[in-house]
Amino acid sequence: MERILKKFFELTANPYGSLAEWKEKNKKKVIGCYPMQLPEEIIHAAGMLPVIIWRSNEPVTMGHAHIAPFNCGLTRSFVDDAVKGKLSFLDGVVFYRMCLQAQSLPFIIERNACPSYMEYLYLPALYPGASIRDYLIEEFERLKKSLEEFGGQEITVQSLNRSISVYNRNRRLLAEVYALRREKPGLIKGREMQAIVNSSMLMPKEEHNRLLEELIPELKKRSPADQKVRVVIYGGLCQTVQPEVLDLIESLGMVIVDDDMYVGSRYFANEVEASEKPVESLANRYLKKLPPCPTKGDWETDWTDYVIEIVKRNKAQGVITMLVKFCPPHLCYYPDLKRKFAEHGIPEVLIELEHEVISLEQTRTRLQSFIEIIGGV
């Protein structure tokens, strides 16, 4: 167990070196995917390795000459890494219009660090009507054709269904890990859970599946930590949370029983149906309204109701909001979320996350006050 967790931590701490080494060893192309909704299976079926773009652990320096300092940490960090040449091992990048900040990225990259392959998808908002689905399928088909031309390998129905099967297996295994944490809160630390999911975004799914199959039986033998205050964390759209913040939550006597995070339960939600039209199956997954995503423009599904259901299902005593600074999609929804939590009598505290600097002592004070409100330790 410790060996596997160590591998996950090493990969997520240094994806640059690990992926460059993998590429050299396997002689395959590596394609960066901008989070959160791109169909990785199409890239996988083209014989390439899709990896989710990550936030580095370094301060942004050169990137500030190309992108505004009031952009989120992920966009600033990505541009900074690109112009520094740290992402030169990537053979290509796939973007899509997720938010206003992400919309400008392909043009910045094209002018300053253009890879051999770059594609920009226009994935639609979830408005009613068949035209939305038809347009989405056309975009996925366009990506498929573009990857075939770039990689020189046809993506057949059989190869795409094989990739879907591999990815579904990974989703089921990650769901099993989450079920273990819900069953025995404290069994898996917050930073461990984040590394388990994040590593899935950065290595071949076949290898990650094999490691999870080894890890799960070992996790079942573990004894859970004795924590008294059960909390749910949500937010953290697109990027990882500083593990020090997760450590701090647990050091104060709280236990994370579940989450609604992208580098968490959102990443593996909803399997894809194998069919004679696998591209349409991938489109159907994108069109799912649960978990609710503020970047999809779905005004009919209430994000708060979804989080409240997670709280009730896990008998949690409170909610911790992980709000990435300068994240418009989350910021726009937050006032309604906070109001509705209060209406349901669910204690909530906001932790604002920044890429470079976060005051752990200030965060500690907020969390200590939160515990007092709950009536915990």
LOGU-68432 format. One record per residue (C-alpha): x, y, z; residue number from 0; residue in one letter. Coordinates in nm, 2 decimals. Example, Ala and Ser with C-alpha at 12.3 -4.5 7.8 and 13.67 -1.06 7.14 Angstrom:
BEGIN
+--------+--------+--------+-----+---+
!   east !  north !     up !   k ! r !
+--------+--------+--------+-----+---+
!   1.23 !  -0.45 !   0.78 !   0 ! a !
!   1.37 !  -0.11 !   0.71 !   1 ! s !
+--------+--------+--------+-----+---+
// end
This chain:
BEGIN
+--------+--------+--------+-----+---+
!   east !  north !     up !   k ! r !
+--------+--------+--------+-----+---+
!   0.00 !   0.00 !   0.00 !   0 ! m !
!   0.27 !   0.25 !   0.10 !   1 ! e !
!   0.46 !   0.17 !  -0.22 !   2 ! r !
!   0.16 !   0.25 !  -0.44 !   3 ! i !
!   0.07 !   0.56 !  -0.25 !   4 ! l !
!   0.43 !   0.68 !  -0.28 !   5 ! k !
!   0.42 !   0.63 !  -0.66 !   6 ! k !
!   0.10 !   0.84 !  -0.67 !   7 ! f !
!   0.26 !   1.12 !  -0.47 !   8 ! f !
!   0.58 !   1.12 !  -0.67 !   9 ! e !
!   0.39 !   1.14 !  -1.00 !  10 ! l !
!   0.16 !   1.42 !  -0.89 !  11 ! t !
!   0.46 !   1.61 !  -0.74 !  12 ! a !
!   0.66 !   1.59 !  -1.06 !  13 ! n !
!   0.45 !   1.51 !  -1.36 !  14 ! p !
!   0.70 !   1.69 !  -1.59 !  15 ! y !
!   0.98 !   1.44 !  -1.54 !  16 ! g !
!   0.75 !   1.14 !  -1.50 !  17 ! s !
!   0.56 !   1.20 !  -1.83 !  18 ! l !
!   0.88 !   1.29 !  -2.02 !  19 ! a !
!   1.03 !   0.96 !  -1.91 !  20 ! e !
!   0.72 !   0.77 !  -2.00 !  21 ! w !
!   0.71 !   0.92 !  -2.34 !  22 ! k !
!   1.08 !   0.84 !  -2.41 !  23 ! e !
!   1.03 !   0.48 !  -2.29 !  24 ! k !
!   0.70 !   0.41 !  -2.48 !  25 ! n !
!   0.76 !   0.62 !  -2.79 !  26 ! k !
!   0.40 !   0.75 !  -2.78 !  27 ! k !
!   0.26 !   1.09 !  -2.81 !  28 ! k !
!   0.13 !   1.28 !  -2.50 !  29 ! v !
!  -0.17 !   1.51 !  -2.53 !  30 ! i !
!  -0.26 !   1.76 !  -2.27 !  31 ! g !
!  -0.63 !   1.80 !  -2.20 !  32 ! c !
!  -0.78 !   2.11 !  -2.04 !  33 ! y !
!  -1.01 !   2.02 !  -1.75 !  34 ! p !
!  -1.30 !   1.94 !  -1.70 !  35 ! m !
!  -1.51 !   1.79 !  -1.98 !  36 ! q !
!  -1.29 !   1.67 !  -2.26 !  37 ! l !
!  -1.35 !   1.31 !  -2.38 !  38 ! p !
!  -1.01 !   1.15 !  -2.31 !  39 ! e !
!  -1.12 !   0.82 !  -2.45 !  40 ! e !
!  -1.10 !   0.95 !  -2.81 !  41 ! i !
!  -0.73 !   1.05 !  -2.75 !  42 ! i !
!  -0.66 !   0.71 !  -2.59 !  43 ! h !
!  -0.82 !   0.53 !  -2.88 !  44 ! a !
!  -0.59 !   0.72 !  -3.12 !  45 ! a !
!  -0.29 !   0.55 !  -2.95 !  46 ! g !
!  -0.18 !   0.85 !  -2.75 !  47 ! m !
!  -0.17 !   0.93 !  -2.38 !  48 ! l !
!  -0.42 !   1.19 !  -2.26 !  49 ! p !
!  -0.32 !   1.38 !  -1.95 !  50 ! v !
!  -0.52 !   1.65 !  -1.76 !  51 ! i !
!  -0.34 !   1.98 !  -1.74 !  52 ! i !
!  -0.22 !   2.05 !  -1.39 !  53 ! w !
!  -0.13 !   2.34 !  -1.17 !  54 ! r !
!   0.24 !   2.35 !  -1.09 !  55 ! s !
!   0.39 !   2.39 !  -0.75 !  56 ! n !
!   0.59 !   2.70 !  -0.85 !  57 ! e !
!   0.51 !   3.07 !  -0.84 !  58 ! p !
!   0.41 !   3.23 !  -1.17 !  59 ! v !
!   0.69 !   3.45 !  -1.30 !  60 ! t !
!   0.73 !   3.48 !  -1.68 !  61 ! m !
!   0.37 !   3.39 !  -1.74 !  62 ! g !
!   0.26 !   3.73 !  -1.60 !  63 ! h !
!   0.40 !   3.89 !  -1.92 !  64 ! a !
!   0.13 !   3.70 !  -2.11 !  65 ! h !
!  -0.17 !   3.66 !  -1.89 !  66 ! i !
!  -0.35 !   3.88 !  -1.63 !  67 ! a !
!  -0.26 !   3.84 !  -1.26 !  68 ! p !
!  -0.64 !   3.82 !  -1.18 !  69 ! f !
!  -0.68 !   3.50 !  -1.38 !  70 ! n !
!  -0.72 !   3.17 !  -1.18 !  71 ! c !
!  -0.41 !   2.98 !  -1.06 !  72 ! g !
!  -0.45 !   2.71 !  -1.32 !  73 ! l !
!  -0.46 !   2.93 !  -1.63 !  74 ! t !
!  -0.17 !   3.14 !  -1.50 !  75 ! r !
!   0.04 !   2.84 !  -1.40 !  76 ! s !
!  -0.02 !   2.67 !  -1.73 !  77 ! f !
!   0.09 !   2.97 !  -1.93 !  78 ! v !
!   0.39 !   3.02 !  -1.71 !  79 ! d !
!   0.50 !   2.65 !  -1.76 !  80 ! d !
!   0.44 !   2.68 !  -2.13 !  81 ! a !
!   0.65 !   2.99 !  -2.19 !  82 ! v !
!   0.92 !   2.85 !  -1.97 !  83 ! k !
!   0.94 !   2.54 !  -2.19 !  84 ! g !
!   0.84 !   2.31 !  -1.91 !  85 ! k !
!   0.56 !   2.16 !  -2.12 !  86 ! l !
!   0.78 !   2.10 !  -2.43 !  87 ! s !
!   0.74 !   1.72 !  -2.39 !  88 ! f !
!   0.36 !   1.76 !  -2.48 !  89 ! l !
!   0.30 !   1.67 !  -2.84 !  90 ! d !
!  -0.03 !   1.86 !  -2.83 !  91 ! g !
!  -0.30 !   2.03 !  -2.63 !  92 ! v !
!  -0.68 !   2.02 !  -2.65 !  93 ! v !
!  -0.87 !   2.32 !  -2.52 !  94 ! f !
!  -1.24 !   2.40 !  -2.50 !  95 ! y !
!  -1.44 !   2.71 !  -2.41 !  96 ! r !
!  -1.51 !   2.64 !  -2.05 !  97 ! m !
!  -1.50 !   2.99 !  -1.91 !  98 ! c !
!  -1.38 !   3.34 !  -2.01 !  99 ! l !
!  -1.03 !   3.27 !  -1.88 ! 100 ! q !
!  -0.99 !   2.94 !  -2.06 ! 101 ! a !
!  -1.12 !   3.10 !  -2.38 ! 102 ! q !
!  -0.81 !   3.31 !  -2.42 ! 103 ! s !
!  -0.56 !   3.03 !  -2.35 ! 104 ! l !
!  -0.52 !   2.87 !  -2.70 ! 105 ! p !
!  -0.44 !   3.21 !  -2.85 ! 106 ! f !
!  -0.17 !   3.28 !  -2.59 ! 107 ! i !
!  -0.02 !   2.94 !  -2.64 ! 108 ! i !
!  -0.03 !   2.96 !  -3.02 ! 109 ! e !
!   0.17 !   3.28 !  -3.02 ! 110 ! r !
!   0.42 !   3.19 !  -2.75 ! 111 ! n !
!   0.46 !   2.81 !  -2.72 ! 112 ! a !
!   0.27 !   2.64 !  -2.99 ! 113 ! c !
!   0.28 !   2.26 !  -2.98 ! 114 ! p !
!   0.28 !   2.03 !  -3.28 ! 115 ! s !
!  -0.09 !   1.98 !  -3.24 ! 116 ! y !
!  -0.36 !   2.20 !  -3.09 ! 117 ! m !
!  -0.73 !   2.17 !  -3.11 ! 118 ! e !
!  -1.00 !   2.40 !  -2.97 ! 119 ! y !
!  -1.35 !   2.26 !  -2.91 ! 120 ! l !
!  -1.67 !   2.46 !  -2.86 ! 121 ! y !
!  -1.86 !   2.25 !  -2.62 ! 122 ! l !
!  -2.22 !   2.38 !  -2.58 ! 123 ! p !
!  -2.41 !   2.49 !  -2.27 ! 124 ! a !
!  -2.69 !   2.25 !  -2.16 ! 125 ! l !
!  -2.98 !   2.43 !  -2.32 ! 126 ! y !
!  -3.29 !   2.23 !  -2.41 ! 127 ! p !
!  -3.33 !   2.09 !  -2.76 ! 128 ! g !
!  -3.18 !   1.82 !  -2.98 ! 129 ! a !
!  -2.97 !   2.07 !  -3.17 ! 130 ! s !
!  -2.73 !   2.10 !  -2.87 ! 131 ! i !
!  -2.67 !   1.72 !  -2.87 ! 132 ! r !
!  -2.62 !   1.72 !  -3.25 ! 133 ! d !
!  -2.37 !   2.01 !  -3.23 ! 134 ! y !
!  -2.18 !   1.84 !  -2.95 ! 135 ! l !
!  -2.15 !   1.51 !  -3.15 ! 136 ! i !
!  -2.02 !   1.71 !  -3.44 ! 137 ! e !
!  -1.75 !   1.86 !  -3.22 ! 138 ! e !
!  -1.64 !   1.52 !  -3.09 ! 139 ! f !
!  -1.64 !   1.38 !  -3.44 ! 140 ! e !
!  -1.42 !   1.68 !  -3.55 ! 141 ! r !
!  -1.18 !   1.60 !  -3.26 ! 142 ! l !
!  -1.17 !   1.23 !  -3.36 ! 143 ! k !
!  -1.09 !   1.32 !  -3.73 ! 144 ! k !
!  -0.82 !   1.57 !  -3.62 ! 145 ! s !
!  -0.65 !   1.31 !  -3.40 ! 146 ! l !
!  -0.66 !   1.05 !  -3.67 ! 147 ! e !
!  -0.48 !   1.29 !  -3.91 ! 148 ! e !
!  -0.23 !   1.39 !  -3.64 ! 149 ! f !
!  -0.15 !   1.04 !  -3.51 ! 150 ! g !
!  -0.19 !   0.85 !  -3.84 ! 151 ! g !
!  -0.41 !   0.59 !  -3.67 ! 152 ! q !
!  -0.78 !   0.53 !  -3.74 ! 153 ! e !
!  -1.01 !   0.54 !  -3.45 ! 154 ! i !
!  -1.25 !   0.25 !  -3.51 ! 155 ! t !
!  -1.58 !   0.17 !  -3.32 ! 156 ! v !
!  -1.39 !  -0.12 !  -3.17 ! 157 ! q !
!  -1.09 !   0.07 !  -3.05 ! 158 ! s !
!  -1.30 !   0.35 !  -2.91 ! 159 ! l !
!  -1.52 !   0.10 !  -2.72 ! 160 ! n !
!  -1.21 !  -0.06 !  -2.58 ! 161 ! r !
!  -1.09 !   0.27 !  -2.45 ! 162 ! s !
!  -1.43 !   0.34 !  -2.30 ! 163 ! i !
!  -1.41 !   0.00 !  -2.12 ! 164 ! s !
!  -1.07 !   0.09 !  -1.98 ! 165 ! v !
!  -1.19 !   0.43 !  -1.86 ! 166 ! y !
!  -1.51 !   0.28 !  -1.71 ! 167 ! n !
!  -1.30 !   0.03 !  -1.52 ! 168 ! r !
!  -1.10 !   0.32 !  -1.37 ! 169 ! n !
!  -1.42 !   0.50 !  -1.28 ! 170 ! r !
!  -1.55 !   0.19 !  -1.10 ! 171 ! r !
!  -1.23 !   0.14 !  -0.91 ! 172 ! l !
!  -1.21 !   0.50 !  -0.80 ! 173 ! l !
!  -1.58 !   0.48 !  -0.69 ! 174 ! a !
!  -1.48 !   0.18 !  -0.48 ! 175 ! e !
!  -1.21 !   0.38 !  -0.31 ! 176 ! v !
!  -1.46 !   0.65 !  -0.23 ! 177 ! y !
!  -1.71 !   0.40 !  -0.10 ! 178 ! a !
!  -1.44 !   0.27 !   0.14 ! 179 ! l !
!  -1.39 !   0.63 !   0.27 ! 180 ! r !
!  -1.77 !   0.68 !   0.32 ! 181 ! r !
!  -1.80 !   0.34 !   0.50 ! 182 ! e !
!  -1.50 !   0.41 !   0.73 ! 183 ! k !
!  -1.44 !   0.79 !   0.76 ! 184 ! p !
!  -1.07 !   0.86 !   0.83 ! 185 ! g !
!  -0.96 !   0.55 !   0.65 ! 186 ! l !
!  -0.80 !   0.76 !   0.37 ! 187 ! i !
!  -0.64 !   1.10 !   0.43 ! 188 ! k !
!  -0.75 !   1.39 !   0.23 ! 189 ! g !
!  -0.41 !   1.43 !   0.06 ! 190 ! r !
!  -0.40 !   1.06 !  -0.02 ! 191 ! e !
!  -0.74 !   1.07 !  -0.19 ! 192 ! m !
!  -0.65 !   1.37 !  -0.39 ! 193 ! q !
!  -0.33 !   1.20 !  -0.51 ! 194 ! a !
!  -0.52 !   0.88 !  -0.60 ! 195 ! i !
!  -0.75 !   1.07 !  -0.83 ! 196 ! v !
!  -0.49 !   1.32 !  -0.96 ! 197 ! n !
!  -0.25 !   1.04 !  -1.05 ! 198 ! s !
!  -0.53 !   0.88 !  -1.26 ! 199 ! s !
!  -0.53 !   1.20 !  -1.47 ! 200 ! m !
!  -0.15 !   1.17 !  -1.53 ! 201 ! l !
!  -0.08 !   0.81 !  -1.62 ! 202 ! m !
!  -0.21 !   0.54 !  -1.85 ! 203 ! p !
!  -0.55 !   0.42 !  -1.72 ! 204 ! k !
!  -0.44 !   0.06 !  -1.77 ! 205 ! e !
!  -0.15 !   0.11 !  -1.52 ! 206 ! e !
!  -0.37 !   0.31 !  -1.28 ! 207 ! h !
!  -0.63 !   0.03 !  -1.29 ! 208 ! n !
!  -0.37 !  -0.23 !  -1.20 ! 209 ! r !
!  -0.24 !  -0.02 !  -0.91 ! 210 ! l !
!  -0.59 !   0.04 !  -0.78 ! 211 ! l !
!  -0.66 !  -0.33 !  -0.79 ! 212 ! e !
!  -0.36 !  -0.38 !  -0.57 ! 213 ! e !
!  -0.43 !  -0.09 !  -0.34 ! 214 ! l !
!  -0.80 !  -0.15 !  -0.26 ! 215 ! i !
!  -0.75 !  -0.48 !  -0.07 ! 216 ! p !
!  -0.47 !  -0.32 !   0.13 ! 217 ! e !
!  -0.68 !  -0.02 !   0.22 ! 218 ! l !
!  -0.95 !  -0.25 !   0.36 ! 219 ! k !
!  -0.70 !  -0.37 !   0.61 ! 220 ! k !
!  -0.63 !  -0.02 !   0.74 ! 221 ! r !
!  -0.78 !   0.11 !   1.07 ! 222 ! s !
!  -0.96 !   0.45 !   1.03 ! 223 ! p !
!  -0.83 !   0.75 !   1.22 ! 224 ! a !
!  -1.04 !   0.86 !   1.52 ! 225 ! d !
!  -1.20 !   1.19 !   1.40 ! 226 ! q !
!  -1.51 !   1.34 !   1.55 ! 227 ! k !
!  -1.65 !   1.60 !   1.32 ! 228 ! v !
!  -1.77 !   1.48 !   0.98 ! 229 ! r !
!  -1.75 !   1.73 !   0.69 ! 230 ! v !
!  -1.80 !   1.74 !   0.32 ! 231 ! v !
!  -1.57 !   1.96 !   0.10 ! 232 ! i !
!  -1.68 !   2.09 !  -0.24 ! 233 ! y !
!  -1.55 !   2.33 !  -0.50 ! 234 ! g !
!  -1.19 !   2.33 !  -0.63 ! 235 ! g !
!  -1.31 !   2.34 !  -0.99 ! 236 ! l !
!  -1.05 !   2.24 !  -1.24 ! 237 ! c !
!  -0.75 !   2.22 !  -1.01 ! 238 ! q !
!  -0.60 !   2.05 !  -0.70 ! 239 ! t !
!  -0.63 !   2.19 !  -0.35 ! 240 ! v !
!  -0.31 !   2.25 !  -0.15 ! 241 ! q !
!  -0.26 !   1.93 !   0.04 ! 242 ! p !
!  -0.16 !   2.14 !   0.34 ! 243 ! e !
!  -0.51 !   2.27 !   0.37 ! 244 ! v !
!  -0.65 !   1.91 !   0.37 ! 245 ! l !
!  -0.39 !   1.82 !   0.64 ! 246 ! d !
!  -0.51 !   2.12 !   0.84 ! 247 ! l !
!  -0.87 !   2.02 !   0.83 ! 248 ! i !
!  -0.78 !   1.67 !   0.96 ! 249 ! e !
!  -0.54 !   1.80 !   1.22 ! 250 ! s !
!  -0.82 !   2.00 !   1.38 ! 251 ! l !
!  -1.03 !   1.69 !   1.45 ! 252 ! g !
!  -1.24 !   1.69 !   1.13 ! 253 ! m !
!  -1.27 !   1.40 !   0.89 ! 254 ! v !
!  -1.36 !   1.44 !   0.52 ! 255 ! i !
!  -1.63 !   1.19 !   0.45 ! 256 ! v !
!  -1.70 !   1.29 !   0.09 ! 257 ! d !
!  -1.64 !   1.56 !  -0.16 ! 258 ! d !
!  -1.78 !   1.73 !  -0.47 ! 259 ! d !
!  -1.44 !   1.83 !  -0.63 ! 260 ! m !
!  -1.31 !   1.80 !  -0.98 ! 261 ! y !
!  -0.99 !   1.63 !  -0.86 ! 262 ! v !
!  -1.22 !   1.41 !  -0.66 ! 263 ! g !
!  -1.56 !   1.25 !  -0.72 ! 264 ! s !
!  -1.65 !   1.47 !  -1.02 ! 265 ! r !
!  -1.37 !   1.33 !  -1.23 ! 266 ! y !
!  -1.50 !   0.97 !  -1.24 ! 267 ! f !
!  -1.88 !   1.04 !  -1.22 ! 268 ! a !
!  -2.09 !   0.88 !  -1.49 ! 269 ! n !
!  -1.97 !   0.58 !  -1.69 ! 270 ! e !
!  -2.00 !   0.58 !  -2.07 ! 271 ! v !
!  -2.21 !   0.32 !  -2.24 ! 272 ! e !
!  -2.04 !   0.10 !  -2.50 ! 273 ! a !
!  -2.24 !   0.11 !  -2.82 ! 274 ! s !
!  -2.22 !   0.10 !  -3.20 ! 275 ! e !
!  -2.20 !   0.48 !  -3.19 ! 276 ! k !
!  -1.94 !   0.54 !  -2.91 ! 277 ! p !
!  -1.90 !   0.91 !  -3.00 ! 278 ! v !
!  -2.27 !   0.96 !  -2.92 ! 279 ! e !
!  -2.22 !   0.77 !  -2.60 ! 280 ! s !
!  -1.94 !   1.01 !  -2.50 ! 281 ! l !
!  -2.17 !   1.30 !  -2.59 ! 282 ! a !
!  -2.44 !   1.15 !  -2.36 ! 283 ! n !
!  -2.20 !   1.16 !  -2.07 ! 284 ! r !
!  -2.12 !   1.52 !  -2.13 ! 285 ! y !
!  -2.49 !   1.60 !  -2.13 ! 286 ! l !
!  -2.55 !   1.45 !  -1.79 ! 287 ! k !
!  -2.67 !   1.72 !  -1.54 ! 288 ! k !
!  -2.53 !   1.54 !  -1.23 ! 289 ! l !
!  -2.30 !   1.64 !  -1.09 ! 290 ! p !
!  -2.41 !   1.99 !  -1.16 ! 291 ! p !
!  -2.13 !   2.20 !  -1.32 ! 292 ! c !
!  -2.14 !   2.58 !  -1.32 ! 293 ! p !
!  -1.93 !   2.59 !  -1.64 ! 294 ! t !
!  -2.21 !   2.42 !  -1.84 ! 295 ! k !
!  -2.46 !   2.70 !  -1.81 ! 296 ! g !
!  -2.73 !   2.46 !  -1.68 ! 297 ! d !
!  -2.98 !   2.68 !  -1.49 ! 298 ! w !
!  -3.23 !   2.41 !  -1.42 ! 299 ! e !
!  -3.02 !   2.19 !  -1.19 ! 300 ! t !
!  -2.95 !   2.33 !  -0.84 ! 301 ! d !
!  -2.59 !   2.27 !  -0.73 ! 302 ! w !
!  -2.68 !   2.33 !  -0.37 ! 303 ! t !
!  -2.93 !   2.06 !  -0.37 ! 304 ! d !
!  -2.67 !   1.82 !  -0.50 ! 305 ! y !
!  -2.42 !   1.91 !  -0.22 ! 306 ! v !
!  -2.69 !   1.90 !   0.05 ! 307 ! i !
!  -2.78 !   1.55 !  -0.06 ! 308 ! e !
!  -2.41 !   1.45 !  -0.02 ! 309 ! i !
!  -2.42 !   1.60 !   0.33 ! 310 ! v !
!  -2.73 !   1.42 !   0.43 ! 311 ! k !
!  -2.62 !   1.08 !   0.28 ! 312 ! r !
!  -2.30 !   1.09 !   0.48 ! 313 ! n !
!  -2.45 !   1.24 !   0.80 ! 314 ! k !
!  -2.20 !   1.52 !   0.78 ! 315 ! a !
!  -2.21 !   1.81 !   1.03 ! 316 ! q !
!  -2.09 !   2.08 !   0.80 ! 317 ! g !
!  -1.96 !   2.19 !   0.46 ! 318 ! v !
!  -1.63 !   2.34 !   0.37 ! 319 ! i !
!  -1.63 !   2.55 !   0.05 ! 320 ! t !
!  -1.30 !   2.54 !  -0.15 ! 321 ! m !
!  -1.32 !   2.84 !  -0.37 ! 322 ! l !
!  -1.04 !   2.90 !  -0.61 ! 323 ! v !
!  -0.96 !   3.27 !  -0.62 ! 324 ! k !
!  -1.07 !   3.44 !  -0.95 ! 325 ! f !
!  -1.29 !   3.15 !  -1.05 ! 326 ! c !
!  -1.60 !   3.32 !  -1.20 ! 327 ! p !
!  -1.82 !   3.01 !  -1.24 ! 328 ! p !
!  -1.79 !   2.93 !  -0.87 ! 329 ! h !
!  -1.80 !   3.29 !  -0.76 ! 330 ! l !
!  -2.13 !   3.35 !  -0.94 ! 331 ! c !
!  -2.30 !   3.06 !  -0.77 ! 332 ! y !
!  -2.15 !   3.10 !  -0.42 ! 333 ! y !
!  -2.40 !   3.35 !  -0.28 ! 334 ! p !
!  -2.69 !   3.12 !  -0.36 ! 335 ! d !
!  -2.51 !   2.82 !  -0.23 ! 336 ! l !
!  -2.43 !   2.99 !   0.10 ! 337 ! k !
!  -2.79 !   3.12 !   0.14 ! 338 ! r !
!  -2.94 !   2.78 !   0.08 ! 339 ! k !
!  -2.70 !   2.60 !   0.32 ! 340 ! f !
!  -2.81 !   2.85 !   0.59 ! 341 ! a !
!  -3.18 !   2.78 !   0.51 ! 342 ! e !
!  -3.12 !   2.41 !   0.56 ! 343 ! h !
!  -2.93 !   2.47 !   0.89 ! 344 ! g !
!  -2.60 !   2.34 !   0.75 ! 345 ! i !
!  -2.29 !   2.51 !   0.88 ! 346 ! p !
!  -2.06 !   2.62 !   0.61 ! 347 ! e !
!  -1.72 !   2.80 !   0.59 ! 348 ! v !
!  -1.54 !   2.95 !   0.30 ! 349 ! l !
!  -1.17 !   2.88 !   0.23 ! 350 ! i !
!  -1.04 !   3.08 !  -0.06 ! 351 ! e !
!  -0.75 !   2.92 !  -0.24 ! 352 ! l !
!  -0.47 !   3.10 !  -0.43 ! 353 ! e !
!  -0.20 !   2.94 !  -0.64 ! 354 ! h !
!   0.11 !   3.11 !  -0.49 ! 355 ! e !
!   0.02 !   3.21 !  -0.13 ! 356 ! v !
!  -0.24 !   3.09 !   0.12 ! 357 ! i !
!  -0.23 !   3.19 !   0.49 ! 358 ! s !
!  -0.25 !   2.86 !   0.68 ! 359 ! l !
!  -0.28 !   3.04 !   1.01 ! 360 ! e !
!  -0.57 !   3.25 !   0.88 ! 361 ! q !
!  -0.73 !   2.93 !   0.75 ! 362 ! t !
!  -0.67 !   2.76 !   1.08 ! 363 ! r !
!  -0.86 !   3.04 !   1.26 ! 364 ! t !
!  -1.15 !   3.01 !   1.03 ! 365 ! r !
!  -1.17 !   2.64 !   1.06 ! 366 ! l !
!  -1.14 !   2.65 !   1.44 ! 367 ! q !
!  -1.43 !   2.89 !   1.45 ! 368 ! s !
!  -1.62 !   2.66 !   1.22 ! 369 ! f !
!  -1.57 !   2.37 !   1.46 ! 370 ! i !
!  -1.70 !   2.58 !   1.75 ! 371 ! e !
!  -2.01 !   2.67 !   1.55 ! 372 ! i !
!  -2.08 !   2.30 !   1.48 ! 373 ! i !
!  -2.02 !   2.22 !   1.84 ! 374 ! g !
!  -1.74 !   1.98 !   1.78 ! 375 ! g !
!  -1.40 !   1.93 !   1.94 ! 376 ! v !
+--------+--------+--------+-----+---+
// end
